């Protein structure tokens, strides 16, 4: 049916929101409101919420501040230490009017802070705004990456991205022509492997200066 097809499309395309709230009624209330527009995952404590965030990589995290085991502010500190989650929008919910806590959370990378009780329409609007902004920034980064790749590949000089130990991570076509190796062959080597012995000490020293 049309309604079933619409649900399948929602499940495949809708952003995933992780709701971390220890109060079962509040968790269910928020999740029910979100389910019409988004996919929803639920956690009822900070430790479970952290594990789900790492496993599921949600598009947005909505978390209570005061929770057993791990508080919401501690949860945010740990989440922001993981590169895969460092740009994930986080909205915190709290029943306390605490300006110091609000400032602390914003410093630690929370995008929004909502005091309970809240208007559901306001919450939904803030979620939609954050997801829209994340999508916009993602498209900009993708465009920059595409432009970088084009410049890298079409450059008239040899260019390489080299790991600290000398392994080639990325090389352009011109460098392959200069050194006489194919792309796949070069990625199996390090710059030390193709450097003349008389120049090796100098080149290693220059790399060390760049990394220091």
ZAVO-541985 format. One record per residue (C-alpha): residue number from 1; residue in one letter; x, y, z. Coordinates in Angstrom, 2 decimals, always signed. Each point is the difference from the previous one (the first is absolute). Layout:
% ZAVO-541985
<rec><pos>NUM</pos><code>A</code><c1>X</c1><c2>Y</c2><c3>Z</c3></rec>
...
//
This chain:
% ZAVO-541985
<rec><pos>1</pos><code>X</code><c1>+0.00</c1><c2>+0.00</c2><c3>+0.00</c3></rec>
<rec><pos>2</pos><code>X</code><c1>+0.97</c1><c2>+3.65</c2><c3>-0.29</c3></rec>
<rec><pos>3</pos><code>X</code><c1>+0.37</c1><c2>+0.37</c2><c3>+3.77</c3></rec>
<rec><pos>4</pos><code>X</code><c1>+2.26</c1><c2>-3.05</c2><c3>+0.22</c3></rec>
<rec><pos>5</pos><code>X</code><c1>+2.15</c1><c2>+1.31</c2><c3>-2.84</c3></rec>
<rec><pos>6</pos><code>X</code><c1>+0.28</c1><c2>+3.37</c2><c3>+1.75</c3></rec>
<rec><pos>7</pos><code>X</code><c1>+1.20</c1><c2>-1.73</c2><c3>+3.17</c3></rec>
<rec><pos>8</pos><code>X</code><c1>+2.66</c1><c2>-1.90</c2><c3>-1.96</c3></rec>
<rec><pos>9</pos><code>X</code><c1>+1.26</c1><c2>+3.26</c2><c3>-1.56</c3></rec>
<rec><pos>10</pos><code>X</code><c1>+0.11</c1><c2>+1.61</c2><c3>+3.46</c3></rec>
<rec><pos>11</pos><code>X</code><c1>+1.97</c1><c2>-2.89</c2><c3>+1.46</c3></rec>
<rec><pos>12</pos><code>X</code><c1>+2.55</c1><c2>+0.12</c2><c3>-2.82</c3></rec>
<rec><pos>13</pos><code>X</code><c1>+0.44</c1><c2>+3.78</c2><c3>-0.35</c3></rec>
<rec><pos>14</pos><code>X</code><c1>-0.89</c1><c2>+1.63</c2><c3>+3.31</c3></rec>
<rec><pos>15</pos><code>X</code><c1>+2.80</c1><c2>+1.18</c2><c3>+2.31</c3></rec>
<rec><pos>16</pos><code>X</code><c1>+0.57</c1><c2>-2.10</c2><c3>+3.11</c3></rec>
<rec><pos>17</pos><code>X</code><c1>-0.47</c1><c2>+1.78</c2><c3>+3.33</c3></rec>
<rec><pos>18</pos><code>X</code><c1>+1.29</c1><c2>-1.52</c2><c3>+3.23</c3></rec>
<rec><pos>19</pos><code>X</code><c1>-2.17</c1><c2>+0.85</c2><c3>+3.02</c3></rec>
<rec><pos>20</pos><code>X</code><c1>+1.77</c1><c2>-0.46</c2><c3>+3.37</c3></rec>
<rec><pos>21</pos><code>X</code><c1>-2.46</c1><c2>+0.57</c2><c3>+2.84</c3></rec>
<rec><pos>22</pos><code>X</code><c1>-0.27</c1><c2>-1.99</c2><c3>+3.21</c3></rec>
<rec><pos>23</pos><code>X</code><c1>-3.67</c1><c2>+0.82</c2><c3>+0.63</c3></rec>
<rec><pos>24</pos><code>X</code><c1>-1.95</c1><c2>-2.67</c2><c3>-1.94</c3></rec>
<rec><pos>25</pos><code>X</code><c1>-3.07</c1><c2>+2.19</c2><c3>-0.50</c3></rec>
<rec><pos>26</pos><code>X</code><c1>+2.00</c1><c2>+2.98</c2><c3>-1.26</c3></rec>
<rec><pos>27</pos><code>X</code><c1>+2.09</c1><c2>-2.27</c2><c3>-2.23</c3></rec>
<rec><pos>28</pos><code>X</code><c1>-3.14</c1><c2>-1.51</c2><c3>-1.51</c3></rec>
<rec><pos>29</pos><code>X</code><c1>-1.64</c1><c2>+3.42</c2><c3>-0.44</c3></rec>
<rec><pos>30</pos><code>X</code><c1>+2.97</c1><c2>+1.47</c2><c3>-1.86</c3></rec>
<rec><pos>31</pos><code>X</code><c1>+0.58</c1><c2>-3.12</c2><c3>-2.08</c3></rec>
<rec><pos>32</pos><code>X</code><c1>-3.65</c1><c2>-0.17</c2><c3>-1.05</c3></rec>
<rec><pos>33</pos><code>X</code><c1>+0.07</c1><c2>+3.63</c2><c3>-1.14</c3></rec>
<rec><pos>34</pos><code>X</code><c1>+3.21</c1><c2>-0.53</c2><c3>-1.98</c3></rec>
<rec><pos>35</pos><code>X</code><c1>-1.08</c1><c2>-3.27</c2><c3>-1.61</c3></rec>
<rec><pos>36</pos><code>X</code><c1>-2.25</c1><c2>+1.74</c2><c3>-2.52</c3></rec>
<rec><pos>37</pos><code>X</code><c1>+3.00</c1><c2>+1.69</c2><c3>-1.62</c3></rec>
<rec><pos>38</pos><code>X</code><c1>+3.12</c1><c2>-1.87</c2><c3>+1.09</c3></rec>
<rec><pos>39</pos><code>X</code><c1>+1.40</c1><c2>-3.37</c2><c3>+0.90</c3></rec>
<rec><pos>40</pos><code>X</code><c1>+0.46</c1><c2>-0.25</c2><c3>+3.76</c3></rec>
<rec><pos>41</pos><code>X</code><c1>+2.30</c1><c2>-1.98</c2><c3>+2.28</c3></rec>
<rec><pos>42</pos><code>X</code><c1>-0.46</c1><c2>+0.02</c2><c3>+3.78</c3></rec>
<rec><pos>43</pos><code>X</code><c1>+2.24</c1><c2>-0.21</c2><c3>+3.05</c3></rec>
<rec><pos>44</pos><code>X</code><c1>-0.94</c1><c2>+0.42</c2><c3>+3.66</c3></rec>
<rec><pos>45</pos><code>X</code><c1>+3.42</c1><c2>+0.75</c2><c3>+1.50</c3></rec>
<rec><pos>46</pos><code>X</code><c1>+3.22</c1><c2>+1.68</c2><c3>-1.01</c3></rec>
<rec><pos>47</pos><code>X</code><c1>+2.11</c1><c2>-3.13</c2><c3>-0.40</c3></rec>
<rec><pos>48</pos><code>X</code><c1>-2.47</c1><c2>-1.65</c2><c3>-2.37</c3></rec>
<rec><pos>49</pos><code>X</code><c1>-0.45</c1><c2>+3.29</c2><c3>-1.82</c3></rec>
<rec><pos>50</pos><code>X</code><c1>+3.74</c1><c2>+0.31</c2><c3>-0.58</c3></rec>
<rec><pos>51</pos><code>X</code><c1>+0.25</c1><c2>-3.53</c2><c3>-1.37</c3></rec>
<rec><pos>52</pos><code>X</code><c1>-2.96</c1><c2>+0.55</c2><c3>-2.34</c3></rec>
<rec><pos>53</pos><code>X</code><c1>+1.48</c1><c2>+3.29</c2><c3>-1.18</c3></rec>
<rec><pos>54</pos><code>X</code><c1>+3.27</c1><c2>-1.74</c2><c3>-0.90</c3></rec>
<rec><pos>55</pos><code>X</code><c1>-1.75</c1><c2>-2.95</c2><c3>-1.64</c3></rec>
<rec><pos>56</pos><code>X</code><c1>-2.77</c1><c2>+1.82</c2><c3>-1.89</c3></rec>
<rec><pos>57</pos><code>X</code><c1>+1.64</c1><c2>+3.35</c2><c3>-0.88</c3></rec>
<rec><pos>58</pos><code>X</code><c1>-3.31</c1><c2>+1.92</c2><c3>+0.29</c3></rec>
<rec><pos>59</pos><code>X</code><c1>-0.72</c1><c2>+3.20</c2><c3>-1.88</c3></rec>
<rec><pos>60</pos><code>X</code><c1>-0.91</c1><c2>+1.73</c2><c3>+3.28</c3></rec>
<rec><pos>61</pos><code>X</code><c1>+0.10</c1><c2>-0.82</c2><c3>+3.72</c3></rec>
<rec><pos>62</pos><code>X</code><c1>-2.68</c1><c2>+1.19</c2><c3>+2.43</c3></rec>
<rec><pos>63</pos><code>X</code><c1>+1.04</c1><c2>-0.61</c2><c3>+3.61</c3></rec>
<rec><pos>64</pos><code>X</code><c1>-1.10</c1><c2>+0.74</c2><c3>+3.53</c3></rec>
<rec><pos>65</pos><code>X</code><c1>+2.58</c1><c2>+1.59</c2><c3>+2.30</c3></rec>
<rec><pos>66</pos><code>X</code><c1>-0.74</c1><c2>-1.75</c2><c3>+3.28</c3></rec>
<rec><pos>67</pos><code>X</code><c1>+0.21</c1><c2>-3.78</c2><c3>-0.45</c3></rec>
<rec><pos>68</pos><code>X</code><c1>+1.19</c1><c2>-2.92</c2><c3>+2.14</c3></rec>
<rec><pos>69</pos><code>X</code><c1>+3.44</c1><c2>-1.45</c2><c3>-0.65</c3></rec>
<rec><pos>70</pos><code>X</code><c1>+1.23</c1><c2>+2.66</c2><c3>-2.39</c3></rec>
<rec><pos>71</pos><code>X</code><c1>-1.30</c1><c2>+3.55</c2><c3>-0.12</c3></rec>
<rec><pos>72</pos><code>X</code><c1>-0.81</c1><c2>+1.73</c2><c3>-3.26</c3></rec>
<rec><pos>73</pos><code>X</code><c1>+2.87</c1><c2>+2.48</c2><c3>+0.31</c3></rec>
<rec><pos>74</pos><code>X</code><c1>+2.50</c1><c2>-2.84</c2><c3>+0.49</c3></rec>
<rec><pos>75</pos><code>X</code><c1>-1.58</c1><c2>-1.81</c2><c3>-2.95</c3></rec>
<rec><pos>76</pos><code>X</code><c1>+0.62</c1><c2>+3.03</c2><c3>-2.22</c3></rec>
<rec><pos>77</pos><code>X</code><c1>+3.65</c1><c2>+0.24</c2><c3>+1.08</c3></rec>
<rec><pos>78</pos><code>X</code><c1>+0.62</c1><c2>-3.62</c2><c3>-1.02</c3></rec>
<rec><pos>79</pos><code>X</code><c1>-1.96</c1><c2>+0.25</c2><c3>-3.25</c3></rec>
<rec><pos>80</pos><code>X</code><c1>+2.03</c1><c2>+2.99</c2><c3>-1.14</c3></rec>
<rec><pos>81</pos><code>X</code><c1>+3.19</c1><c2>-2.03</c2><c3>+0.40</c3></rec>
<rec><pos>82</pos><code>X</code><c1>-1.09</c1><c2>-2.30</c2><c3>-2.83</c3></rec>
<rec><pos>83</pos><code>X</code><c1>+0.76</c1><c2>+1.39</c2><c3>-3.49</c3></rec>
<rec><pos>84</pos><code>X</code><c1>-3.02</c1><c2>-1.76</c2><c3>-1.51</c3></rec>
<rec><pos>85</pos><code>X</code><c1>-2.31</c1><c2>+1.91</c2><c3>+2.34</c3></rec>
<rec><pos>86</pos><code>X</code><c1>+1.78</c1><c2>+3.34</c2><c3>+0.35</c3></rec>
<rec><pos>87</pos><code>X</code><c1>-2.46</c1><c2>+1.78</c2><c3>-2.29</c3></rec>
<rec><pos>88</pos><code>X</code><c1>-3.18</c1><c2>-1.83</c2><c3>+1.06</c3></rec>
<rec><pos>89</pos><code>X</code><c1>-2.57</c1><c2>+2.56</c2><c3>+1.24</c3></rec>
<rec><pos>90</pos><code>X</code><c1>-0.94</c1><c2>-0.45</c2><c3>+3.66</c3></rec>
<rec><pos>91</pos><code>X</code><c1>-3.02</c1><c2>+1.47</c2><c3>+1.77</c3></rec>
<rec><pos>92</pos><code>X</code><c1>-0.08</c1><c2>-0.21</c2><c3>+3.78</c3></rec>
<rec><pos>93</pos><code>X</code><c1>-3.19</c1><c2>-0.09</c2><c3>+2.08</c3></rec>
<rec><pos>94</pos><code>X</code><c1>-0.06</c1><c2>+1.05</c2><c3>+3.65</c3></rec>
<rec><pos>95</pos><code>X</code><c1>-2.46</c1><c2>+0.88</c2><c3>+2.72</c3></rec>
<rec><pos>96</pos><code>X</code><c1>+2.52</c1><c2>+2.35</c2><c3>+1.64</c3></rec>
<rec><pos>97</pos><code>X</code><c1>+0.40</c1><c2>+3.68</c2><c3>-0.86</c3></rec>
<rec><pos>98</pos><code>X</code><c1>+3.77</c1><c2>+0.06</c2><c3>+0.41</c3></rec>
<rec><pos>99</pos><code>X</code><c1>+1.89</c1><c2>+2.62</c2><c3>-2.01</c3></rec>
<rec><pos>100</pos><code>X</code><c1>+3.40</c1><c2>-1.38</c2><c3>+1.01</c3></rec>
<rec><pos>101</pos><code>X</code><c1>-0.93</c1><c2>-3.50</c2><c3>-1.20</c3></rec>
<rec><pos>102</pos><code>X</code><c1>-1.41</c1><c2>+1.41</c2><c3>-3.23</c3></rec>
<rec><pos>103</pos><code>X</code><c1>+3.25</c1><c2>+1.88</c2><c3>-0.68</c3></rec>
<rec><pos>104</pos><code>X</code><c1>+2.05</c1><c2>-3.11</c2><c3>+0.80</c3></rec>
<rec><pos>105</pos><code>X</code><c1>-2.02</c1><c2>-2.17</c2><c3>-2.38</c3></rec>
<rec><pos>106</pos><code>X</code><c1>+0.26</c1><c2>+2.53</c2><c3>-2.82</c3></rec>
<rec><pos>107</pos><code>X</code><c1>+3.79</c1><c2>+0.18</c2><c3>+0.50</c3></rec>
<rec><pos>108</pos><code>X</code><c1>+0.19</c1><c2>-3.77</c2><c3>-0.26</c3></rec>
<rec><pos>109</pos><code>X</code><c1>-1.73</c1><c2>-0.09</c2><c3>-3.37</c3></rec>
<rec><pos>110</pos><code>X</code><c1>-3.74</c1><c2>-0.13</c2><c3>+0.68</c3></rec>
<rec><pos>111</pos><code>X</code><c1>-1.95</c1><c2>+1.74</c2><c3>-2.74</c3></rec>
<rec><pos>112</pos><code>X</code><c1>-3.16</c1><c2>+0.72</c2><c3>+2.01</c3></rec>
<rec><pos>113</pos><code>X</code><c1>-1.33</c1><c2>-0.08</c2><c3>+3.55</c3></rec>
<rec><pos>114</pos><code>X</code><c1>-3.71</c1><c2>-0.27</c2><c3>+0.81</c3></rec>
<rec><pos>115</pos><code>X</code><c1>-1.56</c1><c2>+0.31</c2><c3>+3.42</c3></rec>
<rec><pos>116</pos><code>X</code><c1>-2.88</c1><c2>-2.25</c2><c3>+1.03</c3></rec>
<rec><pos>117</pos><code>X</code><c1>-2.93</c1><c2>+0.33</c2><c3>-0.36</c3></rec>
<rec><pos>118</pos><code>X</code><c1>+0.33</c1><c2>+0.91</c2><c3>-3.67</c3></rec>
<rec><pos>119</pos><code>X</code><c1>-2.34</c1><c2>+0.53</c2><c3>-2.91</c3></rec>
<rec><pos>120</pos><code>X</code><c1>+0.13</c1><c2>-2.96</c2><c3>-2.35</c3></rec>
<rec><pos>121</pos><code>X</code><c1>-0.21</c1><c2>+2.22</c2><c3>-3.10</c3></rec>
<rec><pos>122</pos><code>X</code><c1>+3.02</c1><c2>+1.94</c2><c3>+1.25</c3></rec>
<rec><pos>123</pos><code>X</code><c1>+2.00</c1><c2>-3.20</c2><c3>+0.47</c3></rec>
<rec><pos>124</pos><code>X</code><c1>-0.92</c1><c2>-1.29</c2><c3>-3.46</c3></rec>
<rec><pos>125</pos><code>X</code><c1>+0.92</c1><c2>+3.35</c2><c3>-1.57</c3></rec>
<rec><pos>126</pos><code>X</code><c1>+3.40</c1><c2>+0.03</c2><c3>+1.65</c3></rec>
<rec><pos>127</pos><code>X</code><c1>+0.71</c1><c2>-3.58</c2><c3>-1.07</c3></rec>
<rec><pos>128</pos><code>X</code><c1>-0.99</c1><c2>+0.78</c2><c3>-3.59</c3></rec>
<rec><pos>129</pos><code>X</code><c1>+2.19</c1><c2>+3.11</c2><c3>-0.01</c3></rec>
<rec><pos>130</pos><code>X</code><c1>+3.07</c1><c2>-1.82</c2><c3>+1.26</c3></rec>
<rec><pos>131</pos><code>X</code><c1>-0.42</c1><c2>-2.85</c2><c3>-2.47</c3></rec>
<rec><pos>132</pos><code>X</code><c1>-0.43</c1><c2>+2.46</c2><c3>-2.86</c3></rec>
<rec><pos>133</pos><code>X</code><c1>+3.15</c1><c2>+1.86</c2><c3>+1.01</c3></rec>
<rec><pos>134</pos><code>X</code><c1>+1.98</c1><c2>-3.23</c2><c3>+0.28</c3></rec>
<rec><pos>135</pos><code>X</code><c1>-1.15</c1><c2>-1.03</c2><c3>-3.48</c3></rec>
<rec><pos>136</pos><code>X</code><c1>+1.02</c1><c2>+3.40</c2><c3>-1.39</c3></rec>
<rec><pos>137</pos><code>X</code><c1>+3.47</c1><c2>-0.19</c2><c3>+1.56</c3></rec>
<rec><pos>138</pos><code>X</code><c1>+0.37</c1><c2>-3.58</c2><c3>-1.22</c3></rec>
<rec><pos>139</pos><code>X</code><c1>-0.71</c1><c2>+1.05</c2><c3>-3.57</c3></rec>
<rec><pos>140</pos><code>X</code><c1>+2.56</c1><c2>+2.81</c2><c3>+0.27</c3></rec>
<rec><pos>141</pos><code>X</code><c1>+2.66</c1><c2>-2.40</c2><c3>+1.28</c3></rec>
<rec><pos>142</pos><code>X</code><c1>-0.79</c1><c2>-2.45</c2><c3>-2.80</c3></rec>
<rec><pos>143</pos><code>X</code><c1>+0.37</c1><c2>+2.78</c2><c3>-2.56</c3></rec>
<rec><pos>144</pos><code>X</code><c1>+3.36</c1><c2>+1.02</c2><c3>+1.48</c3></rec>
<rec><pos>145</pos><code>X</code><c1>+1.18</c1><c2>-3.60</c2><c3>-0.03</c3></rec>
<rec><pos>146</pos><code>X</code><c1>-0.97</c1><c2>-0.38</c2><c3>-3.66</c3></rec>
<rec><pos>147</pos><code>X</code><c1>+1.86</c1><c2>+3.20</c2><c3>-0.91</c3></rec>
<rec><pos>148</pos><code>X</code><c1>+3.07</c1><c2>-1.14</c2><c3>+1.93</c3></rec>
<rec><pos>149</pos><code>X</code><c1>+0.00</c1><c2>-3.36</c2><c3>-1.79</c3></rec>
<rec><pos>150</pos><code>X</code><c1>-0.26</c1><c2>+1.69</c2><c3>-3.39</c3></rec>
<rec><pos>151</pos><code>X</code><c1>+2.86</c1><c2>+2.39</c2><c3>+0.79</c3></rec>
<rec><pos>152</pos><code>X</code><c1>+2.11</c1><c2>-2.82</c2><c3>+1.45</c3></rec>
<rec><pos>153</pos><code>X</code><c1>-0.45</c1><c2>-2.28</c2><c3>-3.01</c3></rec>
<rec><pos>154</pos><code>X</code><c1>+0.36</c1><c2>+2.65</c2><c3>-2.71</c3></rec>
<rec><pos>155</pos><code>X</code><c1>+3.05</c1><c2>+1.75</c2><c3>+1.47</c3></rec>
<rec><pos>156</pos><code>X</code><c1>+2.97</c1><c2>+0.44</c2><c3>-2.35</c3></rec>
<rec><pos>157</pos><code>X</code><c1>+2.40</c1><c2>-0.98</c2><c3>+2.80</c3></rec>
<rec><pos>158</pos><code>X</code><c1>+0.31</c1><c2>-3.17</c2><c3>+2.04</c3></rec>
<rec><pos>159</pos><code>X</code><c1>-1.96</c1><c2>+0.12</c2><c3>+3.26</c3></rec>
<rec><pos>160</pos><code>X</code><c1>-0.25</c1><c2>-2.59</c2><c3>+2.75</c3></rec>
<rec><pos>161</pos><code>X</code><c1>-1.64</c1><c2>-0.44</c2><c3>+3.39</c3></rec>
<rec><pos>162</pos><code>X</code><c1>+2.60</c1><c2>-1.79</c2><c3>+2.14</c3></rec>
<rec><pos>163</pos><code>X</code><c1>-0.43</c1><c2>-1.66</c2><c3>+3.41</c3></rec>
<rec><pos>164</pos><code>X</code><c1>+2.48</c1><c2>+0.82</c2><c3>+2.81</c3></rec>
<rec><pos>165</pos><code>X</code><c1>+1.78</c1><c2>-3.33</c2><c3>-0.59</c3></rec>
<rec><pos>166</pos><code>X</code><c1>+0.49</c1><c2>+0.81</c2><c3>-3.68</c3></rec>
<rec><pos>167</pos><code>X</code><c1>-2.81</c1><c2>-2.08</c2><c3>-1.51</c3></rec>
<rec><pos>168</pos><code>X</code><c1>-1.78</c1><c2>+1.52</c2><c3>-2.97</c3></rec>
<rec><pos>169</pos><code>X</code><c1>-3.66</c1><c2>+0.57</c2><c3>+0.87</c3></rec>
<rec><pos>170</pos><code>X</code><c1>-1.03</c1><c2>+1.79</c2><c3>-3.17</c3></rec>
<rec><pos>171</pos><code>X</code><c1>+1.94</c1><c2>+0.90</c2><c3>-3.14</c3></rec>
<rec><pos>172</pos><code>X</code><c1>-1.00</c1><c2>+1.76</c2><c3>-3.17</c3></rec>
<rec><pos>173</pos><code>X</code><c1>+0.50</c1><c2>-1.10</c2><c3>-3.59</c3></rec>
<rec><pos>174</pos><code>X</code><c1>+2.89</c1><c2>+2.38</c2><c3>-0.63</c3></rec>
<rec><pos>175</pos><code>X</code><c1>+2.05</c1><c2>-1.41</c2><c3>+2.89</c3></rec>
<rec><pos>176</pos><code>X</code><c1>-0.51</c1><c2>-3.52</c2><c3>-1.35</c3></rec>
<rec><pos>177</pos><code>X</code><c1>+1.35</c1><c2>+1.16</c2><c3>-3.35</c3></rec>
<rec><pos>178</pos><code>X</code><c1>+3.02</c1><c2>+1.65</c2><c3>+1.66</c3></rec>
<rec><pos>179</pos><code>X</code><c1>+1.07</c1><c2>-2.97</c2><c3>+2.12</c3></rec>
<rec><pos>180</pos><code>X</code><c1>-0.99</c1><c2>-2.68</c2><c3>-2.52</c3></rec>
<rec><pos>181</pos><code>X</code><c1>-2.40</c1><c2>-1.98</c2><c3>+2.18</c3></rec>
<rec><pos>182</pos><code>X</code><c1>-3.69</c1><c2>-0.67</c2><c3>-0.41</c3></rec>
<rec><pos>183</pos><code>X</code><c1>-2.42</c1><c2>+1.30</c2><c3>+2.63</c3></rec>
<rec><pos>184</pos><code>X</code><c1>-0.45</c1><c2>-3.44</c2><c3>+1.57</c3></rec>
<rec><pos>185</pos><code>X</code><c1>+3.74</c1><c2>-0.70</c2><c3>-0.01</c3></rec>
<rec><pos>186</pos><code>X</code><c1>+0.83</c1><c2>+3.31</c2><c3>+1.67</c3></rec>
<rec><pos>187</pos><code>X</code><c1>-2.52</c1><c2>-0.48</c2><c3>+2.81</c3></rec>
<rec><pos>188</pos><code>X</code><c1>+1.80</c1><c2>-3.22</c2><c3>+0.98</c3></rec>
<rec><pos>189</pos><code>X</code><c1>+3.25</c1><c2>+1.93</c2><c3>+0.50</c3></rec>
<rec><pos>190</pos><code>X</code><c1>+1.27</c1><c2>+2.86</c2><c3>+2.15</c3></rec>
<rec><pos>191</pos><code>X</code><c1>+1.86</c1><c2>+3.09</c2><c3>-1.10</c3></rec>
<rec><pos>192</pos><code>X</code><c1>+3.15</c1><c2>-1.57</c2><c3>+1.49</c3></rec>
<rec><pos>193</pos><code>X</code><c1>-0.33</c1><c2>-2.90</c2><c3>-2.47</c3></rec>
<rec><pos>194</pos><code>X</code><c1>+0.28</c1><c2>+2.26</c2><c3>-3.03</c3></rec>
<rec><pos>195</pos><code>X</code><c1>+2.46</c1><c2>+2.57</c2><c3>+1.35</c3></rec>
<rec><pos>196</pos><code>X</code><c1>+3.61</c1><c2>-0.21</c2><c3>-1.12</c3></rec>
<rec><pos>197</pos><code>X</code><c1>+2.24</c1><c2>-1.09</c2><c3>+2.92</c3></rec>
<rec><pos>198</pos><code>X</code><c1>+2.11</c1><c2>+3.15</c2><c3>-0.35</c3></rec>
<rec><pos>199</pos><code>X</code><c1>-3.10</c1><c2>+2.17</c2><c3>+0.59</c3></rec>
<rec><pos>200</pos><code>X</code><c1>-1.77</c1><c2>-2.13</c2><c3>+2.60</c3></rec>
<rec><pos>201</pos><code>X</code><c1>+1.41</c1><c2>+1.59</c2><c3>+3.17</c3></rec>
<rec><pos>202</pos><code>X</code><c1>-0.77</c1><c2>+3.50</c2><c3>-1.25</c3></rec>
<rec><pos>203</pos><code>X</code><c1>-3.55</c1><c2>-0.92</c2><c3>-1.03</c3></rec>
<rec><pos>204</pos><code>X</code><c1>-0.72</c1><c2>-1.79</c2><c3>+3.28</c3></rec>
<rec><pos>205</pos><code>X</code><c1>+1.25</c1><c2>+3.07</c2><c3>+1.85</c3></rec>
<rec><pos>206</pos><code>X</code><c1>-2.27</c1><c2>+2.29</c2><c3>-2.01</c3></rec>
<rec><pos>207</pos><code>X</code><c1>-3.01</c1><c2>-2.22</c2><c3>+0.72</c3></rec>
<rec><pos>208</pos><code>X</code><c1>+0.86</c1><c2>+0.08</c2><c3>+3.69</c3></rec>
<rec><pos>209</pos><code>X</code><c1>+0.05</c1><c2>+3.81</c2><c3>-0.02</c3></rec>
<rec><pos>210</pos><code>X</code><c1>-3.41</c1><c2>+0.10</c2><c3>-1.69</c3></rec>
<rec><pos>211</pos><code>X</code><c1>-1.48</c1><c2>-2.34</c2><c3>+2.64</c3></rec>
<rec><pos>212</pos><code>X</code><c1>+1.59</c1><c2>+1.75</c2><c3>+2.99</c3></rec>
//
